[in-house]
Amino acid sequence: MSERPTDPEFDGCDCPEKVDAALERTEPGAGTALLWLVLDEFHPPAVALPRIKRGLRSRDAQTRANALQSLGHFGRLHRDIDVESLALLRGALRDRTPLGGCQLRGYADDAADDIGMFVPRHRLPRWLRRRHAGPRRPRRLRG
């Protein structure tokens, strides 16, 4: 069993109801709580993905950044992504909101790279395959 930080901000952050409450109140630790939820292997995609989408729509830039990190981790862990999440990601790729010396679109770019790398190419839209291409299947040689 892995040790988790003892800071009260992290206590019970893998509980979906507490993540919902943190997102609702726009708490500073809401994005971090969302990351804990996504990285907890006991929660199915149906629990994590709706909360990631809520985080992507947050007014708080740090929560949106953590939601983008969560989206990348979700794609890596589950090798799947839905259309609505892709639309939110595409919008975030144009988000120039400053955050910690960079822009939010940098976090979106990292999430898109993870999704392009781990989600099968045939499940991705063309715009993502072109810009964030993951591994390709080798082409068959005609003989």
N, C-alpha and C positions, 0 to 999 in steps of 0.2 A: 504494500500500500504506500503510495507516494505522500510525502509531507507537503502540506499547503501552507502558505504564509499565515501567520497568526494575526496579522493586522485585521481589526474589526471590519474593514471595508471588504475583505475577502471571505468572511465567515458565511458559509451557506450560499455562496454565489452560484453553485451549480443547481440550485433549486429554481425551476422555471418561474414560479410565482414571485420570488424575490427579484428575479431579473425583470419581470413585467413591472413590478412596483418601482424599481429603480429607473426604468425607461420612462414610465409614466411621470415621475417626479423630476425627470431630467437631472438626476444626481450625477456628480462628477465621476463616480465609480461605475456608472451604468455600463459603459463600454467594456471595462475590465471584467465586470460580472458576465457580460455577454461572451467574452472570450473563454472564460472558465466553463460556461455552459456548453459551448461548441466543442471544446477540447475534452469534455467528459464523455467517454465512450459509451456510457449507459443510456444516453438520451438519443432517441431515434431522430431521423431528419425532420419528421413532422413536428417535433418539439422545438428544434433549434432554428430552422429556416424562417418561420414567421417572425421570430424575435430578431433575427438578423435584419429582416426587411424593415421592422420598426426602427431599429437602430440606424439604418441607412436613411430614414426619413427624419431623424432627430434634428432639432435646431442646433444642438451642441456639436461643434466641429470635432472635438475629441471623441465623442460617442460615435460619430459617423466614421471617423478613422478606425476606431476599434471594430466597428461593424464591417468595414471593408476587410480588415485583417481576418475577422471571423468568416467572412464569405470565402476568402482564399483558403482558409483551413477547412471549411466545409467541403469545398470542391476537391481538396486533396484527400480528405478522409473518406468521403462518400462517393467520389468519382461521378458526381451528378450535380446538376444545377437546373433551376426552372427559368421559364421565360421572364417572369416578373423580376427576378433577381438580376437577370442579364440586362434588363431595361434600366434598372436602378444603377447597375455598374456602369453602363454606357453613359448615363448622365453624370456620374461621379468622375468619369475620365475627363470631363470638361470643367470640373469644379476647381476654381483658382483660390478658394478660401485658404488664407495662410494658417499654418499650424506648425509651430516649433521649427521655424527656419525653412520650411518647405511648404508645398501646397497640398491640399487634400487629394488632388488628382495623382500625386505620386503614390499614395496609399492605394488608390484605385488601380494604378498601373501594376503594382505588385500583386494585387488580388487577381487581376486579369491574367498575369503571367502564371500564377498558380493554377487557375482554372484552365487555361490553355494547355498547361503541361499535364494535368491529371484527369481531366474530363475527356472522354473519347471524342475525337474530332467530329465525328458524324452527329454529335449532339450539340455542337456549337454553331452559332450563326457565322456567316461569312466574315463580317466585320471583325469578329474576335479571332477567327482562324488566321486571317491575314496579318493582323498586327501582333498577336500573341501566340504564335504557333508553337505547339508542343512537338513531341516526337511524331514523325510520320511513319506510316507503314512502308516498307520497301516496295518499290514497284516491281511488278513481274516483268521479266524479260520475255519478249516475244521471240520465238525461235523457229 
